[in-house]
């Protein structure tokens, strides 16, 4: 859609007309910022932004929508010829995809905060947008108010990104922070997170890493110039972590964080979300509570870190409004648009399976306190060329007559570690499953 630079009766540029679909947390935050900051936005942009239509199942008392066309059918907004930019805030997959594709088909630009939509359907959506000559912007889909997508697309455009790592789910970070600081169990902290509104009634997306995997998929596509590959992103949650593991890690000089890591290798790209031991002096180790942070290593700039609120009505709404302004500037100059995944052409890089990844490891082995147990463990590790870097052995526990053997290993292939763990678990003196957490110095 092309908008004339000025209206026929005035030298002032015509207003940009926005339709918002969904008036929940982020939709209401976006609406309220647009209303409250109208004068500032006009000065920044040189033209006004007008919310002319809202599609929502119900009104939101936090928003004064007096004089605005309200519809209960969100597709009315997608088809409305007077709307230049559709803001998709309904979330989910199927309906959101249909809404966005309908808006694109009607020549509208789109702004969305929907990471699941972009991670799983973005390749299709961006192709449709390119065919129609419109823009789909999604800064708010990753890390809330942190401008990480703009940083990867524009601020670091001179760099080849070597790797990035992020704490990109506030719920999981809050849970791990509480477990570390107060020695609480996972289930206990999860209930508090739900009571505080940090976690949903069904917390699976947050605590099992799916939400973070969506965000990592989007960041990696921008960092490496590859298609979105959510289906190839390895995902592991935090629900099996215990206060014992967190305390042992601290004794060894590390913290456990739930990270999304994307790393370029000669043989392909690693895309993985899992609990990770990182050194206590690493900047990401200081990111606590519900905050988000992303560390990026570029070949020219070195390491840069981006920190801030990863969710919330106005932090995320801030990113949505920034996208609206970017699109408004492009309406008269469409050739200035940055490609949707920051590269003019995609390189279909190979995504490495987790078995092909090399990292260090934290192992916690619950073993009977018998002579020769350590000899057996070290023999099995040695058979797979796995070297021990540090070791802690706790005193015998009166309850089951067993002791925890905790070790850090040097970097080794995941496939070899899996085989070694399986062999150790077959031994009569090893009780239960061995806890394995990957270690990454992020250097």
SULSULFEN-V846912 format. One record per residue. N is the residue number from 0. D_CENTER is the distance of its C-alpha to the mean C-alpha in whole Angstrom. Layout:
n = [N;N]
d_center = [D_CENTER;D_CENTER]
This chain:
n = [0;1;2;3;4;5;6;7;8;9;10;11;12;13;14;15;16;17;18;19;20;21;22;23;24;25;26;27;28;29;30;31;32;33;34;35;36;37;38;39;40;41;42;43;44;45;46;47;48;49;50;51;52;53;54;55;56;57;58;59;60;61;62;63;64;65;66;67;68;69;70;71;72;73;74;75;76;77;78;79;80;81;82;83;84;85;86;87;88;89;90;91;92;93;94;95;96;97;98;99;100;101;102;103;104;105;106;107;108;109;110;111;112;113;114;115;116;117;118;119;120;121;122;123;124;125;126;127;128;129;130;131;132;133;134;135;136;137;138;139;140;141;142;143;144;145;146;147;148;149;150;151;152;153;154;155;156;157;158;159;160;161;162;163;164;165;166;167;168;169;170;171;172;173;174;175;176;177;178;179;180;181;182;183;184;185;186;187;188;189;190;191;192;193;194;195;196;197;198;199;200;201;202;203;204;205;206;207;208;209;210;211;212;213;214;215;216;217;218;219;220;221;222;223;224;225;226;227;228;229;230;231;232;233;234;235;236;237;238;239;240;241;242;243;244;245;246;247;248;249;250;251;252;253;254;255;256;257;258;259;260;261;262;263;264;265;266;267;268;269;270;271;272;273;274;275;276;277;278;279;280;281;282;283;284;285;286;287;288;289;290;291;292;293;294;295;296;297;298;299;300;301;302;303;304;305;306;307;308;309;310;311;312;313;314;315;316;317;318;319;320;321;322;323;324;325;326;327;328;329;330;331;332;333;334;335;336;337;338;339;340;341;342;343;344;345;346;347;348;349;350;351;352;353;354;355;356;357;358;359;360;361;362;363;364;365;366;367;368;369;370;371;372;373;374;375;376;377;378;379;380;381;382;383;384;385;386;387;388;389;390;391;392;393;394;395;396;397;398;399;400;401;402;403;404;405;406;407;408;409;410;411;412;413;414;415;416;417;418;419;420;421;422;423;424;425;426;427;428;429;430;431;432;433;434;435;436;437;438;439;440;441;442]
d_center = [31;33;34;37;37;40;41;45;47;45;43;40;37;36;34;30;30;27;26;24;23;22;23;20;18;17;20;22;20;20;24;25;24;25;29;29;28;30;32;30;28;31;32;29;30;33;33;32;29;31;29;31;30;28;27;26;28;29;30;28;30;28;28;32;32;36;37;34;34;32;32;31;30;27;28;31;29;27;31;32;34;34;30;29;25;23;20;19;17;18;15;16;17;20;22;19;20;23;23;21;23;26;26;25;28;30;29;27;24;20;18;15;12;11;8;10;13;12;10;13;16;15;18;20;19;19;23;24;23;25;28;28;28;25;22;18;16;12;11;11;8;5;6;9;12;11;12;10;11;15;15;14;16;19;19;19;20;23;21;20;17;18;15;11;10;7;8;4;6;10;12;12;12;15;16;17;18;21;22;22;24;26;26;25;24;21;23;24;21;19;22;22;19;20;23;21;19;15;15;17;20;18;15;15;11;10;13;13;9;9;6;4;6;6;3;5;8;8;8;10;12;13;13;16;17;17;16;13;14;12;15;15;12;13;12;14;13;15;18;21;20;23;25;27;24;23;26;27;24;25;29;28;26;23;20;17;14;11;9;7;10;11;15;18;21;24;24;21;17;15;12;11;9;12;14;15;18;18;21;22;23;19;18;15;17;18;15;16;16;13;12;9;10;9;12;14;17;19;23;24;23;22;19;17;15;13;13;13;12;9;11;15;17;18;15;13;17;17;15;16;20;19;18;21;23;22;23;26;27;27;29;32;31;29;29;27;24;21;20;17;16;17;20;23;23;21;22;21;20;21;18;19;20;19;22;23;20;22;21;23;23;24;27;28;31;33;37;41;42;45;46;45;41;40;42;41;37;38;40;37;34;37;38;34;34;32;33;32;31;32;33;34;36;36;40;41;40;43;41;41;42;39;37;34;34;30;30;28;28;28;26;27;26;24;26;29;27;27;31;32;30;31;35;35;34;37;39;41;40;37;36;33;29;28;25;23;20;19;20;18;20;17;21]
